[in-house]
Each structure stands twice: as structure tokens, then as C-alpha cells.
Amino acid sequence: MLKVLKSGFFATIQDLGRFGYRDIGVPISGAMDVLSVKKANLLLENDPNAAVMEITMTGPTLQFDEPTYICLSGAHIAATLNNQPIENYQVVKVDKGDILSYGRLDDGFRGYLAVKGGFQTDMVMGSRSQYVPVTKKKRLKDGDEVKYGKMLAYSPIISEVKIEEHFHKNYLEVYKGPEFSILSDAQLTEIFTKTFTVSKENNRMAYQLSETIVGHSHSMLTSGTLPGTVQFTPAGKLIVLMKDGQTTGGYPRILQLSEASICVLAQKKSGDKLSFKLV
Amino acid sequence: MKSYPITIKPFGERAVLIEWPNKVEESILTDILDFMDAFKQRKLQGWEMSVAYNSLTMVYNEDHLDFEEIKKLALDCHAEQVSPAIKRKRHLWTIPVCYDLEFGIDIEEVSKTLDLSVEELILQHTSHQYVVYGIGFLPGFMYLGGLPPSLEIPRRAEPRLEVVKGSVGLAAKQTGIYPQDSPGGWNIIGNCPVTLFDPNAKEPCFVKVGDKIQFEKISKAAYELHKIEGEVGIYKPEKVALDA
């Protein structure tokens, strides 16, 4: 078991997501920045879908009660194991009783903790990703215990890598969305020349951007939405749906983020600046 | 041959959007369901499809989606005559609702606005069959079409921060059931004791797109009973097969 001594701001268990239930309104969920998760699981030689802990902004304090190996990735949140600093993308051996804690957020917004073999929480509808009402709990709380398998001896093929982070970008690559054609020249100019700011309303469901552009009066029937869909409200607000986002919506879908750009946005926080680039 | 033309658009790296004419019509929905049946016959792995009114979003969960290839496949499926043997069975479900004031917290106000007695409002709400045009917004939330114009009422000026699970609401041309506690702006006229989304059930959502719903007025006592029966897993709403 991994004991959550302090849960931090918002930590959840996530894998790559819950597929196959979009037709009954269940979002994909899963890690917001899957590229970071895949890197950590790769270093641990885990299945790419092995469940990890997604740690938002401030880290938890965690205690291991079985020996294993871990790897951190994604945001850099000054982590220490028994008060000794450890780095991202480094396979680290932990022993029974070891305490992992986090300090200042230096880079990015979501850090990942991967463990050898993955976390073994309950699989509900094909995934371990926490999402209410599919899972009972929305997030990890103080005192929670998270199962993982014991690993005494393991010698990783690669124990450490230096990585140029994929999220050090201040632009998002986008495709034209289904309602792209409703945009006027003036709106297009605004969207592709303006710098947008991530607003305080940002979470696993959606990221709202602070700046508005000229609005619209296009009405449409509710239709499918995806993670990375940019919705355009009549008042001119842009809302980017993320992993826990609803599966249908009634606002025009003007842009669609590339898969890689969803991972970039997942590492942005309130106040960060962004622009859009059409691919 | 299908009766309606379609347009096929790419939707990011992993999906395509297929659109039928921009109308809420049962014949369009039937066309979409026939398309899905034809597509499913091909037994391709990795696809998820979700319907909403006049559109079908097709998401591919495997590696790379070749738009031109899938476009051609979609046109083939659209042109195909679907044999009745492979068509998905559609059902009419009777869904119990208790309209008591305890649950129907807005029913008196709604009846005043619509200039109908509460009894007449309930009678109208329960005497129509509603088509399930999509499931989305929340897990198990059905987009129902076919509300009589006499029951059309704007959504509330101020949304509530919490509408309780099972609440049955009216808003514009729609009626629907909140499958879980959620913020919401619909006018609440009753509560349904049936769980519409159960992640631990073999079929987490028993209603399918294309099915129909008819509400049935029940007493508070029957409501309590259905609720308990539901919790122990011995209650399921009545259904009858619909002819395609």
C-alpha cells in the first residue's frame, strides 16, 4: 500500500482512459498529459496503460509500505524521497517506510508518479481513472491507501534520461473544428493573432480562456465533443474541453487541439499565455 | 439506400463527424441507426460511436486515422440496405415518475406559467412517447425529443447549484431526467426512482439511443418501493419491443 499522508491540492489515479462508453455519456478521463505518463511507464518498463498518480500543482506526502521502484514525470514539483531530492525521468528504488514529498512547483502544472507494475486500484468500466459517478471518489484524500505490487529487485534497462519537455511551448496546434466555417475574417484574425490567458476556471473537465473575441449567434443541435475540442460561446468565450469533459455539447466546435497539444495545455495553469497555430 | 444525404468531416486526429440534415426528426435518427448497424457489421476494432440528434461522432482509439479511407467506408455504409436481421432492437420503456410537490419543486410555478392545472400538466407529460435522440452531457443523461408545444417553458433564469438525482425537468423543447446530482437550470416537475446510470451493472445504461420513453405517474409509496427494489437490484422498468 501507498499511504496518502497528505493529499495536496488535487491528486488522482489515472491510466490512459476509459474507452467504449462515450455513447452513454461517459467521458474518456485518463491522464491529462499522456505523453508524460508514457515516458514514466516506459522507463519502468510498465504497460503504457499502467495506472499512475496525477498530481496537480502541489504535491502530496506519501509513504510506501512495500519496496518498489518509482519514476516521476511531467511537471517539476521539487520532489524528495526521505528528504533527498529526486529528479523526473529517473528510476528510483524505494524501501518500506520511505516518504515521498513534494515542494515548490517549478515547471508545468501536473506531475506524475509512476510505480513499477502500476497502481492497483479498482478497475471500473475498463479503467482505473477516477471520475465520479463511475468511481466512488473524485480524488485522493488524506489517509487513503493505494495498492501496488511489491518489487524487491529490478534492474531497469535505462535508469535515467534527460528529456527536453514536450510542454515548453506557448502555442497550441489546432485543426479546423466542425463549425470552423462559421468564423468571420475578423474572428479568424483575432483567434490566430491574439495571445490568450488561461483563466482560473481550469480543471480536468475544461480550460476557459480569459480573453473573449467577437461573439456569434450561430445556433446548432447538440453534437459530439472530444478532449481538445474548442467551444465558442455566443458571448465570444473560448472553452477547451479536456479529459473529463462532457461527451456532447451545444456550442460551435471551432477548433480541435492535436493530441500533443492537449498534453501541452494540461501543463498550463491560470495566468499562462497561449496562442493558436493551425496545422 | 438511405433517405437523407450526409456530410463527412474530419474532427481532429482521432475522429470523424458525420452529419445528417439539421433537423430533429425520428426518420433521421433511424437513418443514423441504420448507418451504425451497417458499420458494426464490418466488425472493425477500436471504434466508438455516439449519436446526438442529427450527427454521429466516430472516434478511433487505435493509432492513426486515414480520413479518406474512412470517408469511403462511411459512404459505403450509408449506401447499404440494412437487413432487418442485423438491425438493433429498439424498445419503449415505461419510466415511473412521482410528481408530488416534494419532488416536483417547480411544478406549481410551471403549471401557472403554462396556464394548465397541475393534473393537466402531468397528464400531458405522461401521455406522449419521447424519442431518445442521444445520451450525453452527463453519464446516462438522455436527450429526449417529442415534447408537446404546450409544455415548452424557458429554463430557469438562475440555474440551481444542485439538482438532485432523478429530477425530471422541462426546458424549452426538452424534457429529461438528471441521472446524478448536478447543477442545472431546468424546471423540476418530479422525480424518477430508477437509476439511469450504474457503473457496476453489466449494461451501465439500459436505455439506448433510438429507444422511446413514456413516463408513468406513480404515488410516493410506489416511488419509495421502486427505490428500494432498485437498490437491491430487483426492479427494472417495463419495456416493450418497438417495430423498426
Interface residues (C-beta under 8 A of the other chain):
Chain A: F19 G20 Y21 R22 D23 I24 G25 V26 V124 M125 P133 V134 T135 Y175 G177 P178 M220 L221 T222 S223 G224 T225 L226 G228 T229 Q246 T247 T248 G249 R253 Q256 L257 S258 E259
Chain B: K9 P10 F11 G12 E13 R14 A15 L17 E19 N22 V24 E48 M49 S50 V51 A52 Y53 N54 S55 L56 T57 V59 N61 G134 I135 G136 F137 L138 P139 G140 F141 Y143 Q180 F197 P199 N200 P204 C205 V209
